[in-house]
């Protein structure tokens, strides 16, 4: 049997075993069950949640050995049906914690002791590939562990400013990106977590890759296009999915307001007009700068931006099925 078929069978088996309708629901139920059982023994947790203690509670060893086959972490069989987690120590604390929780989530699937499981780069996963789907599901499980219910929802309900979002991420020792995603997926309001980076339009990128277009930009009266702050992907809440506001990727935003303040390095908030295509209108925005590689900084060294947006008034919108466009977690 091919590896992908084995993986698909493991995902289906987990889904059936908990009576879930989707693999996403199944992994959430298993992760929440693990947290509930842990708290039933050790009592009310403090945050950040003790991921290493949960692993130990589940019979998983956490070694000091660095991961060998992954840049982040791996789950390895150590004999007698036991497994151990190896995490690369040079990663930031937030990434180490999330990677550890990711490897714990692998143990919710059948036959997890059968091979080494390596956390892969979320940017290159494809849901249609069963192996990539399993990695995505383990990221969902990791989010449930690192930012567990009901404590995260209670803390998120007090967020009103960009500084509050930064503090929420700090309290749970999670990345700002993961915190924003978790905020949106657990909210009962019509909010969306949105992520912007400094990019050209796709058509501008294609033209720059064309030798003929490059020569055109070399002419004295032609200027190369400038990167703008553009929407990468969005994570809608359940209420936002129901409203079916479509946020088109690659759409740029005006060079003012909370998003640009956050790009300059300062968490910000406020009401502003956002031209988001079919969902253009007035929004409440809570924005924070997010980690950005040097080569991806803006024209003046600006950061990429993550934000929670909530519509105040949508001028007009076209109802379309809302499918999150994103690598699920980081």
ZIWONOR-V225377 format. One line per field, one symbol per residue. psi: psi as a letter, one per 30 degrees, with the letter a starting at -180 (. if undefined). A space follows every 50 residues. Layout:
# ZIWONOR-V225377
psi: ???
This chain:
# ZIWONOR-V225377
psi: kleeeeeeeeeeeeeefgglfleeeeeeeeeeeeeeeeffefakllkkki eeeeeeeggkkjlfklkegkfdllkkkglhglllkkkkfflleeeeeeee eeeefeffllhfgflkkkkljffgkkefjeeeeeeeeeeeeeeeeeillg eeeeefffkfleeeeeeeeeeghlleeeeeeeeeffkglilkkkkkljll leeeeeeffkeeeeeeffkegkkllkkljkkelljlleeeeefhkjjklf kllkhlaeeeeeefgjklllklkkihbfhkakkkkjkkklkklefglleg glllkklkkkkekkeklkklkjjkjlkel.
